[in-house]
Amino acid sequence: MNAPATPVHRRRRAIRREQLSDEVAGHLRAAIMSGTLLPGTFIRLDETAAALSVSITPVREALRTLRGEGMVLLEPHRGHVVAPLSRRDIEDIFWLQATIAKELAAAAADRITEDDIAELERLNHELAATVDAGEAEAIAAAEFQFHRSLNHTTGRIKLAWFLLHVARYMPPLIYAADPQWGAEAVDNHRQLIAALRRRDVGEVVRLTERQFSDGARRLTERLEETGIWS
């Protein structure tokens, strides 16, 4: 027996609502991870919806997602509150990302082609241009595209998918807004591309590890400044 088809207009509404929910969750996740929303802060449905110019429904769905991730807690009769975030949480998040990324980097060094390397060089030139322009959102997008392209050269799509989902916990704009970080990212990529061209797996892995150790240090320092662990 065939299930009844969902009308196209209803499917579109469902997809749009899901996209809004994901966007709201991403916004709140970044605010929590950057210390903009500190542990113990209540997230009000109406205030958040008004601030993001959305209805309450995607905010409610986003909070349900974040509750499943352990980022917020639901207190009966009071609402959703930001959960505690420890130094160990930060260490674990970056350890997991680095572990997956290093495996992908080693695979890339084994499989990458000259065309792939040319594409990485092009993307790094784009990143350098956005860093010079100082546009944080463009920098974050260009950095994402570089690593997305690199990970796709590995042929290990499922592992790259896991890395993408762990990377949701990195607040990209706190990095992209720092000109020093941007310049260092471009330089790291240049060295990485050179190591990939030489098929130097050890150097590729080392440069990948450096990105994540630096990211963990910067985020930890940022959170310390907020007084989150005082």
N, C-alpha and C positions, 0 to 999 in steps of 0.2 A: 504494500500500500504506500503510495507516495504522500509525503508530507505536503501540506499546502504551501505554495510559494509565498514568501514575504514580499509585499509590494515594494517596488524600487524606492519610492519616496520614504517609506518607513525604514528601509535599510540605510538610506543616506542619513536620516536623522540619527539612527543608532550609531553609525560610524562617526558622525560629527560629535555626538555626545561623548563617545569614547575618547576621541581626540582631545576634546576639552578637558575631560577628566585627567588624561595623561599629562596635559600641559599644566594643569593646576597642581597635580602631584609633583611634577618636576620643579615647579616654582617653590612649593613648600619644602621639598626635599633639599633643594639648594639653600634655602633660608635656614633650615635646621643645621645642615652640615657646615655652613659658614658662620654659625653663631648669631645670625640675625634674629632667629627665633631660639631663645635659650630654653633649656630644660625647665619644666614647670610652667611655661607659658601656655595659656589656653588659646586655642585657635577657634575663633568665633565664625560660624557659618556665614552670617549676614555681612560681617565686616570684611571677611576674606572675599566673598563674592563681589561686594561693591568695589574693593580695591583692585580686583582683577577683571572687572566689567563682565562678569558671567553670572549665571543664575546659581541658586543654592545647590541644585542637583549635582553638577560636576564637582563642586567642592565637597559635598557629602561623599560622593563616590571616591574622590581622591583621598579623603581621610580614611576611608575603608581600606584602600590600598596601602596607605602608610601604616595603618594599624597592623596589617598583615606582615609588614616588614619590621615591625617593632620600633618604628620611629615615633609613633604617637600612641598614647593610651587613652582608653575611653573610661572616664569616671562617671558613674551613674548620677543622673540628675545635674551634672555639671558640664559635661561635654568632653571634647578631645584636648589633651594636654601633651606637650612635647615631652618625650621620654628622655631619661638620662642618657648622656653620651660620654663615654669614658675615653681615656687615652688609648686603652687597649682596643676599643672599638675602631679607632682610627688606624692603629697598627694592623689590625686584622683585615680591614678593608683594603689597605694598600698592599699588604702581604699577598692577599688573594689576587689582586689585579696584577701585581708584579710576577707572580708565579705563572699565571696564564699567559701574560704578555711575553715573558721570556721564552716560553715554549713555542709561541707563535713566531717570535723573532728568529729562533733557531731554524724553524721550518722554512721561514722566508729566505734565509741565507742559503738554504739548500735548493729551493725551487725557483727563485726569482729570475726573471729574464731581463734582457737589456731594455725591452720596451717597458717593463714594469719600473725599472730604475729611472728611465726617462720621465715616466709619469710622476714618480716621487720627486724628482728634481723640479718638475713643473709646479707641483703642489707646494713644495717648499719655497719656491720663488713667490708664489701667491701669498704664502704665510708671511714672508719677509716684507712684502708690500703692505699687508694689513698692519703689521707691527709698526712700520714706518708711519702709517696713517694714524695709528693710535686708536683704532675703533675696536673696542673690547669684544663686542658680539661677533664682528667679522673675524677677529683673531681666533676666537673660540671655535667658530665654524671651520676656519681653514685648518686649524690644528686637528680637529676631528676628521676632516676629509683626508689628511695625510695618513693618519693611523688606520683609518678605514681601508684606504687603498693598500697599505702595507699588509694588513691582516688578510685581505682578500687574495693576496699572492700565495698564501700558504696552502690553499685548498682545504683548510680545516675549518669549514664554515660553522660547525656546531661549537667548536671551541671559541671562535671569534664571537659567536652569539653570546656565549656565557660572559666573555669579557665586556661586551657592550652593556650587558645588564648590570654587572658589578660597577662599571664606570658611571652609572647613574648617580652614585653616591659622591662623585667628585663635583664640587661647585665650580664650573669652568671659569666663570667671570672673575673670581678672585685672583686667578692666575693671569687671565688675559688682560686684566686692567693694570698689571705690573709690567712696565716697559722692560725691566731687567729680565723678568721671566721670559718675555717674548723673544728678546735677543738671544738668550741662552737656548731656547727651544729651537730656533732656527739653526744655531751653531751645532746643537746636538744632532739635528736631522742631517746636516751636511756630513758630519762624521759618520753617522749611521749609514748613509747612502754609500759613502766611500768604503766602509767595511763590508756592506752587502756586495758591492762590486768585486771586492777581493775574496768574497766567500769566507770571510773571517768570522766564524760562528762565535768564538769567544768574545771578540770585540763587540759584535752585534748585541750579544746578551748583556755585556757589561754596560753598554750605552743605554740599553733598555732599562736595566736595573737602576741606573743613575736617575732616569726620569722619575721613577716612582719614589725613590728615597728622597729626592728633592721635593717632590709634591707632598709627601707626608710631612716633611720638615716645615714647609711653608704653611700648610694647613694647621698643623699643631701650634705653630707660633701665632697664627691668626686667632685661633680659639683661645689661646692663653691670654691674648690681649682683651678678649671680651670678658674675662673673669669667670668663664664657665666652670673652671675647676678650683676657684678660690674658696 
